[in-house]
Amino acid sequence: MLKKIIASLLFMLPFMLLQGQANYFYPNKGNFDTSIPTPEQFLGYAIGEQHTRHDRIVAYLKELDRLSDKVSFEIIGETFEHRAQVVAIFSSPENHKNLEQIRLQHLSNQLNGTNNKVPLVIHLAYNVHGNEPSSSEAALLTAYYLTASQSEQTKEWLNNMIITLDPVINPDGRDRHTHWANMHKGTPAVADPNDREHNEIWPGGRFNHYWFDLNRDWFLGTFPETRNRINFFHKWRPYVQTDHHEMGTNSTFYFDPGKESSNNPIVPDYLYKNIYPKFGEYFTKAANSIGSMYFTKEAFDKLYPGYGSSYINFYGGAGFLFEQGSSRGHVQETTTIPITFGFTIRNQFTASLATITAALAEKENLIELRKQFYVTAKQQAASSIIKGYRFSDPNDFNRTKAFIDLLLLHRIDIYKVPNSTDYFVPTAQDNYIMVKSIFENQITYKDSTFYDASTWSLIHAYGLPFTEVKSSMVLAEKINTPLVFNNTPIVKSNYAYLVSNTDYNIHQFIYALQNEGVFVQTATRTFNTNINGENMNFGFGSIIISVQQQKVNADELYNIVSNASVAANIKVHTVATGFSNSGIDLGSNYVKTLKKPEAAMIIGNGVAASEAGEIWHLLDQRLHMPITKIDILNFARVRLERYNTLVMVSGAYNFLDKNSVDKIKAWVQDGNTLITIKSGADWAIKNGFTKFKLAVDSTTTKGRLDYDRASDMEGAKALGGSIFSIDLDTTHPIGYGFSKRKVSVYKNNSTFFQNSTSAYNTIAQYTNTPLVGGYLHPNTLKMIKNSPSILVGAEGSGRVILFADEPNFRGTWYGTNKLFLNALFLGSIMTAPGADYSEEVDKH
Ligand SMILES: [Zn+2]
């Protein structure tokens, strides 16, 4: 039966092409301008027959711009792999002549929405997850339709709207999947789910170049793709923004309204009451008209401000999510008839036109939404006892700078506090809803099952000391541009240079020196010394660069240190004596020479791509340091001797055979450092790398309950992502550079350690009342409080470091990156407790 259906579908496909694709994708839509090439004519194949490469998508939009005065085309940036990020703008030729004027009128309407003669601005965006490809093909059809359709309705749209269209949010990921699908396509196409076409190789096309999920990045702004897009968003501030996805092959189609219990409580209610249900009527009508099955209301949330379908909700607009059951490939079997790529494209295209129809018809409603949004935001700010947030870390310029960069990206008002190094963000500002999302750690939600994180307070992610200000403040100088480092030239030394390690960029600085062959040392005890007539304290882990103990001469060293200092915005002190006022002297046995990290990470099948990507990105982009990514399938033939540090993030590591496990053990015993994170730590414990033990799960539901309650009950136990406080041992190398013992960490997993039986192994421990923000099931609280968060075990001459949490989460946890980087850079000086000094002095 199935074969018969596939055969008939395949028979129909060429027939469809002969008829032109119009009948399939847009039946009864009237005449088209024949001077505009259809996507099929331009590409040389029918939409749905092939996956379209990103460069061909860009070329088609460029061609429409060339041929039609209804279209303009803009490059807004490029990806890591040098693919252009493009936007096409569709409107009447008349509007196109006055585009900039319309934009400015539209923006000046933001707060009051009085002038409803201004064309309505909406944004259609596609394919954020590269291997959810149907929507970019639908973008081509939408672009063609808006340019070539001669219907009265299309004219009305273009006369009254500015429609901006981003065909591919994630160009690098899309092409990764596009090549996969096209290179494995059979003739005839193979619908069997076992075929290689339907089973992409690790890490898949979902992610961007660094294996990050760009559909979480709208809030975090880690990537240039996102930052360019956010700047375009604020340039236009659309009323509507779409976000098209795909889900499992056996699912149908999803459109809003979503799950009612997970409406974001700080976003004004008007959106949920008056916009989503209303737009849902248009989507319903459109899907019914082509006979497509769908669902609404039962899944997906827009709580988190970092989705493509939610970011706009925090600026007085409406974000819409579409999810299509995936053919993942050109045709694939389902529990009913096989699903074709063309079918998935048609649903996305139909939803695109339905969005445009709804937006124009509901223009008054959307203007009212924006008006209500700003009124409600103002009321919420006025009724808040918090008048603003005051923050900064004067000892960490680069972390403070990064946070301010992010606030500026989101168009948040920031001021300098007079006579202080602090900054102040008032709550009384237009973008209060975003301010609250960035600074508040505990917003109460109705539902306890989260699609993703349950808290996202960025001030905690950046780990910046801050206070909630409850009285009014005098607003001084406004910050409008990124902070610039006050870089006073270093005084040349003939003795030594000293650097505090409190700054975020300290590891970038150290690596730059090590890479030039400079010996860098660290003080494992504190000291106070005279710098230029002034006594200064240096904390645990301060950096010492002696002038004599180098292979380069004093002048060369001076140049290397100066360059590294400028590149990393790091303050370097010149010292003329090794004798300290108090604490250790610079030649002390407590001063250790650091080994340059020669790092490798196991990646590939069964390893968490996004966690590995966080590390790859951190080292590449922020430290300018290479890390070798070893595919797990090649691990057996890799000689580990050339590395001194091996990283294992979350993963099952089933592809490591016994020989490989033994090889890693022997290598650790030889004096090297194994860093394990989350389930990577579970793996190390289960495979006997250390004597530490995992805590036994005590969260099992007891008694008898109805079957349909299971997903809510069990879902509520999952630690989707919450913020906890730990007590950090700041005298241990992993804690170096932290000024306070209490640190916020991000946890989204179920790795829990038992307490260590020896005194000095627990580098960080969750506090007695650990929850800082987010949701936590009471049973999980019992497991987590007072348990270890970071353990270090000395094994032979080496060591195994275990992280229960994710210190590099989504490239945004500036507050805990240092824990991981310390593990990477200082592993070699972590010796068995108590042995670090006595061993050395005994060897006289
Ligand atoms: Zn998706």
Boltz pocket constraint, residues with backbone or C-beta under 6 A from the ligand:
constraints:
  - pocket:
      binder: B
      contacts: [[A, 129], [A, 132], [A, 244], [A, 245], [A, 246]]
      max_distance: 6.0
